[in-house]
Amino acid sequence: MNAVCLEGGIRSCEIGSLMFGPRTDGMELVRLAIPRWVYTQSHLEYVAEIATFVAARAHGLRGYRIVSAPRVLRHFTAQFEPLVARNEAPAFAGVSAG
């Protein structure tokens, strides 16, 4: 869901294996953080437009891997790095592709 934030400034939160660990019974959900005071029709249409834009490009998006995470409430403070193809250099210095 990082792409939704990068493309449209819409924050989101994973609710599933990141939040609760691997025992989620397949429930992998996303919560969009839309402030109450912007629940207008035009704003919700904007969110839908960005989500559609990102979904159409999902095949080209790469995931992230967890670098470190605490045992409790790990979705708040976990650290990630982008996954890279085996023949591609890391996106920024200090991150290994392995």
Secondary structure as the mmCIF struct_conf table of DSSP 4:
data_model
#
loop_
_struct_conf.conf_type_id
_struct_conf.id
_struct_conf.beg_label_comp_id
_struct_conf.beg_label_asym_id
_struct_conf.beg_label_seq_id
_struct_conf.end_label_comp_id
_struct_conf.end_label_asym_id
_struct_conf.end_label_seq_id
HELX_RH_AL_P HELX_RH_AL_P1 ASN A 2 GLY A 8
STRN STRN1 ARG A 11 ILE A 15
BEND BEND1 GLY A 16 GLY A 16
HELX_RH_AL_P HELX_RH_AL_P2 SER A 17 PHE A 20
BEND BEND2 PRO A 22 PRO A 22
BEND BEND3 THR A 24 THR A 24
TURN_TY1_P TURN_TY1_P1 ASP A 25 GLY A 26
STRN STRN2 LEU A 29 ALA A 33
HELX_RH_3T_P HELX_RH_3T_P1 ARG A 36 VAL A 38
HELX_RH_AL_P HELX_RH_AL_P3 GLN A 41 ALA A 56
TURN_TY1_P TURN_TY1_P2 ARG A 57 ARG A 57
HELX_RH_3T_P HELX_RH_3T_P2 ALA A 58 GLY A 60
STRN STRN3 TYR A 64 SER A 68
BEND BEND4 ARG A 71 LEU A 73
HELX_RH_AL_P HELX_RH_AL_P4 ARG A 74 THR A 77
STRN STRN4 GLN A 79 PRO A 82
TURN_TY1_P TURN_TY1_P3 ARG A 86 ASN A 87
BEND BEND5 GLU A 88 GLU A 88
BEND BEND6 ALA A 91 PHE A 92
TURN_TY1_P TURN_TY1_P4 ALA A 93 GLY A 94
#
